Amino acid sequence: MFFRAKKGQKSGGGAPHTSDPASNRAGTLQSRQWDSWRRSAQKVTRAWNAWLAADGDKRPELFGCYVRALTEEEPAAAELERMLHLGARGRRA
């Protein structure tokens, strides 16, 4: 499932901006990682939908595209998880 900003709101989270440069850099890095994962996940969705809609002759090729998209999405998800985990640890300290 994909989430979009509500009408009139900016996308990219909702975390307040602080005057702490290190905090802002971490937030920007997390935002970039989030965007990277989201693009990868959208690619998976497009590949899956293309495979579902394909005729019999194209299905094997498009299934391969789906598997490749999943393979690309996995490290993006793992990196996002790592970044979020590091951010949570930093907030607890």
C-alpha positions in Angstrom: 0.0 0.0 0.0 1.3 3.5 -0.8 0.6 6.6 1.1 0.4 10.1 -0.3 0.2 13.4 1.5 -3.2 14.7 2.2 -4.4 17.6 0.1 -2.7 20.7 1.1 0.2 18.9 2.9 3.7 18.4 1.8 4.9 14.9 1.3 8.1 13.6 3.0 7.1 12.8 6.5 5.9 15.3 9.0 8.9 15.3 11.3 9.5 18.8 12.6 12.6 20.5 11.3 15.1 21.4 14.0 18.0 23.8 14.0 20.4 20.8 14.7 22.3 20.3 11.5 23.1 16.6 12.3 19.4 16.0 12.9 18.5 17.7 9.6 21.1 15.6 7.7 19.7 12.4 9.2 16.2 13.4 8.4 17.2 14.2 4.8 19.0 10.8 4.5 16.0 9.0 5.8 13.8 10.9 3.4 16.0 9.9 0.5 16.1 6.3 1.6 12.3 6.3 2.0 11.9 7.7 -1.6 14.3 5.1 -2.9 12.4 2.3 -1.4 9.1 3.7 -2.5 10.3 4.0 -6.1 11.5 0.3 -5.9 8.1 -0.8 -4.4 6.2 1.0 -7.1 8.4 -0.7 -9.7 7.4 -4.1 -8.2 3.7 -3.1 -8.3 4.0 -2.0 -12.0 5.8 -5.2 -12.9 3.2 -7.4 -11.1 0.3 -5.6 -12.8 2.0 -5.9 -16.2 2.5 -9.7 -15.6 -1.1 -10.1 -14.6 -2.4 -8.3 -17.6 -0.1 -10.0 -20.1 -1.0 -12.5 -22.8 0.4 -16.0 -22.5 3.4 -15.4 -24.7 4.7 -12.4 -22.7 4.0 -13.8 -19.3 7.4 -15.6 -18.7 9.3 -12.5 -19.7 7.2 -10.2 -17.6 7.4 -12.5 -14.6 11.2 -12.3 -14.9 10.8 -8.5 -14.8 8.7 -8.9 -11.6 11.3 -11.1 -10.0 14.1 -8.6 -10.9 12.0 -5.7 -9.4 11.6 -7.7 -6.2 15.3 -8.4 -6.1 16.0 -4.6 -6.4 13.4 -3.7 -3.8 14.7 -6.0 -1.1 18.0 -4.1 -0.4 16.2 -0.8 -0.6 13.7 -2.0 2.1 16.6 -3.4 4.2 18.5 -0.1 4.0 15.3 1.9 5.0 14.7 -0.4 7.9 18.3 0.0 9.0 18.1 3.8 8.7 14.8 3.9 10.7 16.3 1.6 13.4 19.3 3.9 13.7 17.0 7.0 13.9 14.9 5.3 16.6 18.1 4.5 18.6 19.3 8.1 18.3 16.0 9.5 19.6 16.1 7.2 22.7 19.6 8.4 23.6 
